[in-house]
Structures are given as C-alpha cells and as structure tokens.
Amino acid sequence: METEARGAFSNLIEPTGWVVRAVDGIDYGIDDEVEVFEDDHATGIKFYVQSRGTDGDKAMTMELKTRQQNYFRELDLPVLLARYHSPTKRTFVKWFHRFDPYPRKTSQTIHFNTDEELSPETVQHLATEIKYIRAWSRGPLNWPIALRIESEGERTPRDLELIIFELVGKRGLVRTEGPDVLSINPVLNVTLTSDALRVHAATKSHTSHGDPGWSDELDNREVAALIVFGVAIVLSNLGHGYRAGPLFEASLSAQLFHPDLIEMAATHLVSGGRADCALRIGESWLREATTSAMLLPSFLLLHNVCSRLQREGIEELRLAAALLERFGAAQLRWDEDIHASASLLMAARLRFSLSEWQAADELFRRASDLDSSIASSGAGCAEMAGAAYEAGDYPRAAEMYAVAIDLVPDDMRLLTRRADSLMRQGALSEANSQFEDYFARVVSPETIWFLKHSAVQYLIMSGIKDVDRDSEAARRILEDQGDSESRAETVERCLSAVRLDPMNAAAWGELGRLDAAAGRYRHAAAPLSIAALADRRSEPWAMALTAAFRADLLDLARFLAQVCLHDYFGDEFHLFLLSARDAGDDVDSIIAFTEVIDIEGGRMRRGDRQPIPTPADD
C-alpha cells in the first residue's frame, strides 16, 4: 500500500518537471524528497514527503505519534503529509507545519479536507508555500512585524489593533496598519472566531482554542495579549526565537497566567536564547505579588525556565537562583512551605551547578527543613550529601550517604561516595571497609576508585591513624616553616600536618616533590598521587603521572592518565603536558603515552575541541 501511495504521489508531481527522490536509510517517517524546478531550472526549493495509503474508510485522516511530530519539527526542510485512498485513486495533502504544533497526547489525528486534494492544477501551490517559508526563515527579520487581523462576532479588528499598539506597537515591535508596513515582512495573519484564535504565517501557526488560553469570555485586552503571544510562538517556530523574546515578555506581562502558556513560553524563550526575558517576567510578577495566589505564575515560569537553563550563561543561572531564593522567602510569608521548598531546592541545584558549594549546601538544608520528604528519599539524600561534600562538610556528607545507602542499597555509586567522604574526614579504617564492600559487589569498578582505595591503604600502611580532621590546624603547621629548615624537618612538618588532615594536598605534594627532586620517583609517586586526588587541578596530576612513568610504575601511570583524560580534564590535560615540554627529556614520551591511553579509551575527552597533535605531528 505504501509503495502504491508513493507511486501515486510521484505520478502527480513529475509532470511538472519536479524531481522526486527516495529517502533511503532508517525509517523515521520520511519517504521522499522533492526538488522544485521552474522551466527546467533548479530553484533550490526542496521539501520532504511522508506518504501513507489506505483502502479503508479513513482516507481523510492520518495519525501521527508525538515523537514523530517532534522529529519533523527538527528537520531543516518542511514536511508534506500525503494521504492516498486506493479505491478512489485520490491523494490529499497537508503541510505538517500548518498542524497545531503543541500536542498533549501520545498521538494526534490529522484531518484532511476535500479541497486539499492534490492534482496537476494544485501542485504549484506547494511551490508557493515553500517560497513563503523561505521569505520568513532566510535573512534578517525586520521590525515591526506586520499583522492582518480578521475577526468574527463583536470583537472588531480595530479595537484589538489599538490594544496591541499599547502592548507592543509603541516599542515598534508590531504594526497592523499602512501598506508601507505590510511590505516590510511577509504578513502574519490573525483569524478570530467565536471558539478559536489562530495566528499563522503560511508556514507555521499557533492555534489557541478551548484549553489552553482561549475562551470567548476573555476581554479584549486578554485577547490582544493572546494574539501577541501567538505572534511570538510563530516567530520562534520560524527560527526567530531571539526576536520573539520581547513579544513573549509583553504578552505575559499583560497577565496571561495560564500554566500551559507559561510552560510553552519558557521552552521557546530558553531555546531562543532569551532566558533574560523569561527571568524579567518572573521578577516582575514576583515584585508585584501581594498574595500567595499571585506568586503561582512566577513559580511556574521560574521552574520551567530553570529546568531548561543548563546551557545558558553563568549570569542567567545566578539570576535564576537569586529569583528562586526570593520566591521561596515570599512563599514562606504566606506559609506555603511546599512551594517554598521546591523553589529553594531548585535554587540549590543551580548554585551547585555554579560550583557555589556553601550556598548550595545551605539551600539544600533549608529546603529539607521545610519538606522532610527530600531527606527521606535516596535521590534527595544523595543530592544533599553531594553538596555537603563539596562544601567540605565531610562528616555530614558521610552521614547523608549512609542514609541514602539504606534507602537505595543497590546504588553502588553511593558506596564509593561515602567511602570518599570518610577518607577525607580522616575515618580511614571505615573508608577502607566501605571501598572493600564496593569492590566485592561490582564487576567492573571505575578506575578512580582503585586510586582512592589505594590511597587509603597507603595512608593506613604509613601509620596514619583515624582522626577527626582538623584542616585549620594542619594549615597552621604547614605555614610554620623556618628560614633554614632541613629536609628532615620539612618531612616531619608535612607528616605532622597529614596526621591531622590525612588528605592534605599541600603536605603530600611537598613530600612528593622532595623525593622527585632527589630522583626518587618510586617514592614520590604515592604522595604525589594522593596530592592529586585531593586537589583536582591539572598540575598535581601531571606531576603524579610523571613520577609514576619515570619510576616505571606503568599500571599506576595508566590509571592516572585514564582518570585525567576521561573523567577530569580531557584536552586540558594534554595542553598542560605540551606546555611543560621543557620539564624533562622524557616529556614527549609521557605525552605519547597519554595519547595512546586516550585512543584506547575511544578519545572520550570532554568538549568539542580539535584533537591535540601527538609529538609526531609537530
């Protein structure tokens, strides 16, 4: 049936001189690609086709899965849906982008009209549509956006135009009158009926009907704001998301508080690079709120924006976190503990992503105090423990990880993280037991935990006792260095520090450098490795790797290189090694060694940088 449907479509298209090409490969719903020709000359106009055939009584409908619709929206070319009815040999077509782009079900049914039948006479309409698409999507978009409003019923276009002018026209964003304006850009059409509002270019459309947003009981100001919202959606769909930002801001600032509209706006604003607009909207609502109910739109907007903010700039993340903290404080004034807790929790996550550990730890605690369910879930405990760990509160991190392990006993990551916390707080014996439990239960343990377990065992074998970590006292001992301190005195000073703080990076680093300077690389490798584990920077890791390589401890060198390349630094580590080529005659050999490790691991470096040249490429 599908072959017959595609053949029928081709038979209608090819007499025009257009070329139909089959799209081979994995079937994501695209069958053919059509290229438009005019007088045997290529125009560069192309579109995709999905053809479906039927011999039943559903010739005028086609069902599309939501995931398939999402795929169509990501394509660079527009998609034409072709429905073929075998008994009558008729083909009906509809542009996908004219379909409502916001399904809320797992699938939706597209209905074809009788006037959408494809025939030799109507084929040229397809080319007109594509030309209009190109006019919208190519090149810069000028302000103001031209609108043409058609309205049925008592609402007159002129009444709506005046309100739209107040909302956005004064700023030169939208105009609805004058032939000079209508010639600036292709026109956006607005159609208003008793039960629907539709804003559409010939390419993409936003339809508000029923729920969300539309009701015939809306006053004219609300309808005008909804029109501006629809214009913003259409522009965003056409690839002008940045231009859509001020229109979203204007429409939502006019009290469009429907949750579905807020979620829709948040998605478009962030994807269009206008998180700044979304955050300003949230801030204005937060500032004007005088009741708990008035805070709800701000709550919804901020949460929707922040859930999509991971690729935004640091300043946007900081502003979002600050707004969420303010929202949480405002909700507490009206005893809305659950909403306040949710805001503080998201603010904590944003602060964590910004590496603002102390602030994140405090916000996690405040959120948990308001909502006990956070600390009673495995995921919540793990988040709180991670923040406490990064903030340097290792005893609390170990305690929270222990609770998380009880709640989610099969999550092996929790075992290692608790062992790491115990190691850093000085509870070496318990950390060793926790690591052993992990290795007994995991088939393919991660390299980093081999290194950390080895560090714990080295500390225990070196006579370092379990201790309640006192990093401040250790710091004072390290700073108390005499002007003419002997090597033995330096060693004793560093050992005194690690007895108080077993994972003190500075002390172990100094001990390792003493041995390395004396050419005792086998002795230097262990303390330098501990220093690296305690100090996540390229330099101590490079020193540890160099010592292991020079001591011919190749298994240790391999482990160190794997962690550096695949877990911590990626290309940054290669760049550091390249910058240190004057550090010894064998540095090129170390660089080549790490390059081999990198290739063996599938070049799993972070980021999108170009490969670092090996010494042979120089």
WOTA-V926597 format. One record per pair of residues at least 12 apart in sequence whose C-alpha atoms are under 7 Angstrom apart, sorted by sequence separation. I is the first residue (numbers start at 1). J is the second residue. D is the distance in Angstrom with one decimal. If there is no record, write none. Layout:
BEGIN
I&J&D  I&J&D
END
This chain:
BEGIN
20&32&6.5  21&33&5.1  34&46&5.5  35&47&6.8  81&93&5.5  82&94&6.8  188&200&5.7  189&201&6.2  196&208&5.9  197&209&6.3  232&244&4.6  266&278&6.5  286&298&6.1  328&340&4.0  348&360&4.4  385&397&4.3  419&431&4.5  512&524&4.4  528&540&6.8  529&541&7.0  532&544&6.9  545&557&5.3  20&33&5.8  21&34&6.3  33&46&6.9  34&47&5.4  80&93&6.7  81&94&5.3  188&201&4.9  196&209&4.4  285&298&5.7  327&340&6.9  328&341&6.7  401&414&6.2  494&507&4.9  512&525&6.9  20&34&4.6  33&47&5.8  34&48&6.2  80&94&5.9  81&95&6.0  187&201&6.8  195&209&6.3  306&320&6.8  577&591&6.6  19&34&5.6  20&35&6.6  33&48&4.5  80&95&4.6  81&96&6.3  161&176&6.5  232&247&5.5  328&343&5.5  348&363&5.1  385&400&5.2  419&434&5.4  478&493&6.5  512&527&5.1  528&543&6.8  529&544&5.1  545&560&6.1  18&34&6.9  19&35&5.2  32&48&5.8  33&49&6.1  79&95&6.2  80&96&5.9  232&248&5.9  282&298&4.8  327&343&6.8  328&344&5.9  348&364&5.7  385&401&5.9  402&418&6.9  419&435&6.0  477&493&6.7  478&494&6.5  511&527&6.5  512&528&5.0  528&544&4.8  545&561&6.9  18&35&5.8  19&36&6.8  32&49&5.1  79&96&5.6  248&265&6.7  401&418&5.5  494&511&6.9  18&36&4.9  30&48&6.5  31&49&5.8  32&50&6.9  94&112&6.9  196&214&6.6  229&247&6.6  325&343&6.7  345&363&6.7  382&400&6.9  435&453&6.2  509&527&6.4  18&37&5.2  30&49&5.9  31&50&5.2  228&247&6.2  229&248&5.7  282&301&6.4  324&343&5.3  325&344&5.7  344&363&5.9  345&364&5.9  381&400&5.7  382&401&6.1  415&434&6.4  416&435&6.4  478&497&6.6  508&527&5.0  509&528&5.4  525&544&5.7  595&614&7.0  17&37&6.2  30&50&5.0  31&51&6.6  92&112&6.7  195&215&7.0  282&302&6.2  324&344&6.3  364&384&6.0  381&401&6.7  398&418&5.0  477&497&6.1  491&511&6.4  508&528&6.3  29&50&6.0  195&216&6.4  432&453&6.7  94&116&6.8  194&216&6.1  229&251&5.5  325&347&6.3  345&367&5.6  381&403&6.9  382&404&6.0  416&438&6.8  508&530&6.6  509&531&5.1  525&547&5.1  592&614&6.4  17&40&6.8  93&116&5.7  228&251&5.8  324&347&5.6  344&367&5.5  361&384&6.9  381&404&5.4  398&421&5.3  415&438&6.2  474&497&4.4  508&531&5.2  524&547&6.4  525&548&5.2  592&615&6.9  59&83&6.8  92&116&5.4  93&117&6.2  206&230&5.5  245&269&6.0  397&421&6.3  398&422&6.1  432&456&6.3  59&84&6.9  92&117&4.1  93&118&6.3  226&251&6.7  506&531&6.9  59&85&5.3  91&117&5.7  92&118&5.5  225&251&4.7  321&347&4.6  341&367&4.5  361&387&5.0  378&404&4.6  412&438&6.7  474&500&5.8  505&531&4.2  521&547&5.0  522&548&6.9  91&118&5.7  206&233&6.4  241&268&6.8  360&387&6.2  361&388&5.6  394&421&5.2  474&501&6.2  521&548&6.9  588&615&6.5  144&172&5.5  145&173&6.1  146&174&6.1  147&175&6.4  148&176&6.1  199&227&6.8  206&234&6.1  241&269&6.9  249&277&6.0  253&281&6.4  394&422&6.9  428&456&6.3  48&77&6.5  143&172&6.6  144&173&4.5  145&174&4.6  146&175&5.4  147&176&4.9  205&234&5.6  225&254&6.4  245&274&5.6  249&278&6.9  321&350&5.9  341&370&5.7  378&407&5.3  471&500&6.9  505&534&5.3  521&550&6.4  522&551&5.0  47&77&5.3  48&78&6.2  49&79&5.6  50&80&6.4  51&81&6.3  52&82&6.3  53&83&5.9  54&84&6.3  55&85&5.9  143&173&5.6  144&174&4.6  145&175&6.2  146&176&5.8  204&234&5.9  242&272&5.1  321&351&6.7  341&371&6.2  357&387&6.1  361&391&6.7  377&407&6.8  378&408&5.8  394&424&6.6  395&425&6.2  470&500&5.5  471&501&5.5  504&534&6.8  505&535&6.0  521&551&5.2  46&77&6.8  47&78&5.3  48&79&4.7  49&80&4.8  50&81&5.1  51&82&4.7  52&83&5.2  53&84&4.5  54&85&5.3  55&86&5.1  144&175&6.0  199&230&5.6  241&272&4.1  242&273&6.0  246&277&6.8  394&425&5.5  469&500&5.7  470&501&5.8  503&534&6.0  516&547&7.0  47&79&6.0  48&80&6.1  49&81&5.9  50&82&6.0  51&83&6.1  52&84&6.1  53&85&5.9  54&86&6.0  55&87&6.0  199&231&6.3  236&268&6.5  242&274&6.0  245&277&6.0  249&281&6.1  338&370&7.0  389&421&6.7  469&501&5.0  49&82&6.9  53&86&6.8  204&237&6.6  317&350&6.5  337&370&5.8  338&371&6.5  357&390&5.7  358&391&5.2  423&456&6.8  467&500&6.7  561&594&6.0  565&598&6.6  200&234&6.7  204&238&6.9  357&391&4.9  571&605&6.2  146&181&6.3  266&301&6.4  270&305&6.7  352&387&7.0  464&499&6.0  538&573&6.0  562&597&6.6  570&605&4.4  146&182&5.4  236&272&6.9  561&597&6.9  570&606&5.3  66&103&7.0  429&466&6.8  263&301&6.6  266&304&5.9  270&308&6.7  428&466&5.5  538&576&7.0  566&604&5.6  574&612&7.0  146&185&6.6  148&187&6.9  262&301&5.8  266&305&5.1  270&309&6.9  292&331&6.5  427&466&5.1  566&605&5.6  66&106&5.3  145&185&6.8  147&187&5.8  148&188&6.3  149&189&6.1  150&190&6.0  151&191&6.0  152&192&6.1  257&297&5.8  276&316&6.7  283&323&6.8  426&466&5.5  427&467&6.3  565&605&6.1  65&106&6.0  66&107&5.1  146&187&5.3  147&188&4.9  148&189&4.9  149&190&4.6  150&191&4.9  151&192&4.6  152&193&5.1  153&194&6.8  259&300&7.0  263&304&6.0  279&320&6.7  286&327&6.9  426&467&5.0  65&107&4.1  142&184&7.0  146&188&6.2  147&189&5.8  148&190&6.0  149&191&6.1  150&192&6.1  151&193&6.2  152&194&6.9  292&334&6.1  426&468&5.8  64&107&5.5  65&108&6.6  142&185&6.8  425&468&6.4  426&469&5.4  63&107&6.7  64&108&5.6  425&469&5.1  6&51&5.8  63&108&5.6  64&109&6.3  213&258&6.4  5&51&6.0  63&109&4.3  212&258&7.0  5&52&6.0  62&109&5.5  63&110&6.1  5&53&5.1  61&109&6.4  62&110&5.1  212&260&6.1  213&261&7.0  2&51&6.8  61&110&5.5  62&111&6.6  212&261&6.9  2&52&5.7  61&111&4.5  136&186&6.7  2&53&5.5  60&111&5.7  61&112&5.9  135&186&7.0  1&53&5.5  60&112&4.9  1&54&6.8  60&113&6.9  163&221&6.3  160&220&6.5  164&224&5.7  163&224&6.3  160&224&5.7  132&202&6.5  133&203&5.4  129&202&6.5  426&501&6.7  455&530&6.1  426&502&5.9  5&84&5.4  424&503&5.8  168&250&6.7  167&250&6.3  45&130&6.9  137&238&5.8  136&238&7.0  137&239&6.5  98&203&6.6  100&205&6.9  97&203&6.1  98&204&5.7  100&206&6.5  12&119&6.4  97&204&5.0  98&205&5.9  100&207&6.2  12&120&6.2  13&123&7.0  447&559&6.2  448&563&6.2  447&563&6.8
END
